[in-house]
Amino acid sequence: MKQKLGKIGGFIVGLSSFLFSFKVFVLPSIPPNDEIAPGAVLIAAILNGFLFGFIGSLLQKYLQRNRV
Protein backbone atom coordinates (compact mmCIF):
# COMPACT_ATOMS: atom_id res chain seq x y z
CA MET A 1 0.00 0.00 0.00
CA LYS A 2 2.93 2.33 0.64
CA GLN A 3 3.93 2.01 -3.01
CA LYS A 4 0.56 3.38 -4.16
CA LEU A 5 0.32 6.24 -1.67
CA GLY A 6 1.79 8.78 -4.11
CA LYS A 7 -0.59 7.77 -6.90
CA ILE A 8 -3.70 7.73 -4.71
CA GLY A 9 -2.83 10.97 -2.94
CA GLY A 10 -1.97 12.72 -6.19
CA PHE A 11 -5.20 11.55 -7.81
CA ILE A 12 -7.33 12.79 -4.92
CA VAL A 13 -5.54 16.14 -4.76
CA GLY A 14 -5.75 16.64 -8.54
CA LEU A 15 -9.42 15.71 -8.78
CA SER A 16 -10.54 17.81 -5.84
CA SER A 17 -8.39 20.83 -6.77
CA PHE A 18 -9.78 20.87 -10.32
CA LEU A 19 -13.38 20.64 -9.13
CA PHE A 20 -12.83 23.34 -6.50
CA SER A 21 -11.11 25.72 -8.92
CA PHE A 22 -13.84 25.10 -11.51
CA LYS A 23 -16.50 25.94 -8.95
CA VAL A 24 -14.71 29.08 -7.75
CA PHE A 25 -13.41 30.53 -11.03
CA VAL A 26 -15.53 29.22 -13.91
CA LEU A 27 -19.07 28.75 -12.60
CA PRO A 28 -19.61 32.34 -11.42
CA SER A 29 -18.70 33.70 -14.86
CA ILE A 30 -21.23 31.52 -16.72
CA PRO A 31 -24.79 32.87 -17.02
CA PRO A 32 -27.46 30.66 -15.41
CA ASN A 33 -29.32 30.07 -18.68
CA ASP A 34 -26.25 28.50 -20.36
CA GLU A 35 -25.84 24.77 -19.98
CA ILE A 36 -22.55 23.09 -19.12
CA ALA A 37 -21.92 19.49 -20.07
CA PRO A 38 -21.33 17.83 -16.68
CA GLY A 39 -19.71 14.83 -18.36
CA ALA A 40 -17.03 17.00 -19.90
CA VAL A 41 -16.25 18.59 -16.55
CA LEU A 42 -16.06 15.18 -14.88
CA ILE A 43 -13.80 13.77 -17.60
CA ALA A 44 -11.51 16.79 -17.33
CA ALA A 45 -11.39 16.36 -13.54
CA ILE A 46 -10.51 12.67 -13.85
CA LEU A 47 -7.79 13.39 -16.42
CA ASN A 48 -6.39 16.06 -14.12
CA GLY A 49 -6.45 13.52 -11.29
CA PHE A 50 -4.50 11.04 -13.43
CA LEU A 51 -1.93 13.72 -14.23
CA PHE A 52 -1.46 14.59 -10.56
CA GLY A 53 -1.34 10.87 -9.71
CA PHE A 54 1.48 10.40 -12.20
CA ILE A 55 3.33 13.38 -10.76
CA GLY A 56 2.80 12.01 -7.23
CA SER A 57 4.19 8.66 -8.31
CA LEU A 58 7.29 10.28 -9.79
CA LEU A 59 7.77 12.37 -6.67
CA GLN A 60 7.45 9.34 -4.43
CA LYS A 61 10.00 7.38 -6.48
CA TYR A 62 12.40 10.33 -6.40
CA LEU A 63 12.09 10.72 -2.63
CA GLN A 64 12.55 6.98 -2.02
CA ARG A 65 15.71 6.91 -4.14
CA ASN A 66 17.28 9.85 -2.32
CA ARG A 67 16.33 8.61 1.15
CA VAL A 68 18.31 5.36 0.92
C-alpha positions as CSV (number, residue, x, y, z in Angstrom):
1,M,0.0,0.0,0.0
2,K,2.9,2.3,0.6
3,Q,3.9,2.0,-3.0
4,K,0.6,3.4,-4.2
5,L,0.3,6.2,-1.7
6,G,1.8,8.8,-4.1
7,K,-0.6,7.8,-6.9
8,I,-3.7,7.7,-4.7
9,G,-2.8,11.0,-2.9
10,G,-2.0,12.7,-6.2
11,F,-5.2,11.6,-7.8
12,I,-7.3,12.8,-4.9
13,V,-5.5,16.1,-4.8
14,G,-5.7,16.6,-8.5
15,L,-9.4,15.7,-8.8
16,S,-10.5,17.8,-5.8
17,S,-8.4,20.8,-6.8
18,F,-9.8,20.9,-10.3
19,L,-13.4,20.6,-9.1
20,F,-12.8,23.3,-6.5
21,S,-11.1,25.7,-8.9
22,F,-13.8,25.1,-11.5
23,K,-16.5,25.9,-8.9
24,V,-14.7,29.1,-7.8
25,F,-13.4,30.5,-11.0
26,V,-15.5,29.2,-13.9
27,L,-19.1,28.7,-12.6
28,P,-19.6,32.3,-11.4
29,S,-18.7,33.7,-14.9
30,I,-21.2,31.5,-16.7
31,P,-24.8,32.9,-17.0
32,P,-27.5,30.7,-15.4
33,N,-29.3,30.1,-18.7
34,D,-26.3,28.5,-20.4
35,E,-25.8,24.8,-20.0
36,I,-22.5,23.1,-19.1
37,A,-21.9,19.5,-20.1
38,P,-21.3,17.8,-16.7
39,G,-19.7,14.8,-18.4
40,A,-17.0,17.0,-19.9
41,V,-16.2,18.6,-16.5
42,L,-16.1,15.2,-14.9
43,I,-13.8,13.8,-17.6
44,A,-11.5,16.8,-17.3
45,A,-11.4,16.4,-13.5
46,I,-10.5,12.7,-13.8
47,L,-7.8,13.4,-16.4
48,N,-6.4,16.1,-14.1
49,G,-6.4,13.5,-11.3
50,F,-4.5,11.0,-13.4
51,L,-1.9,13.7,-14.2
52,F,-1.5,14.6,-10.6
53,G,-1.3,10.9,-9.7
54,F,1.5,10.4,-12.2
55,I,3.3,13.4,-10.8
56,G,2.8,12.0,-7.2
57,S,4.2,8.7,-8.3
58,L,7.3,10.3,-9.8
59,L,7.8,12.4,-6.7
60,Q,7.4,9.3,-4.4
61,K,10.0,7.4,-6.5
62,Y,12.4,10.3,-6.4
63,L,12.1,10.7,-2.6
64,Q,12.5,7.0,-2.0
65,R,15.7,6.9,-4.1
66,N,17.3,9.8,-2.3
67,R,16.3,8.6,1.2
68,V,18.3,5.4,0.9
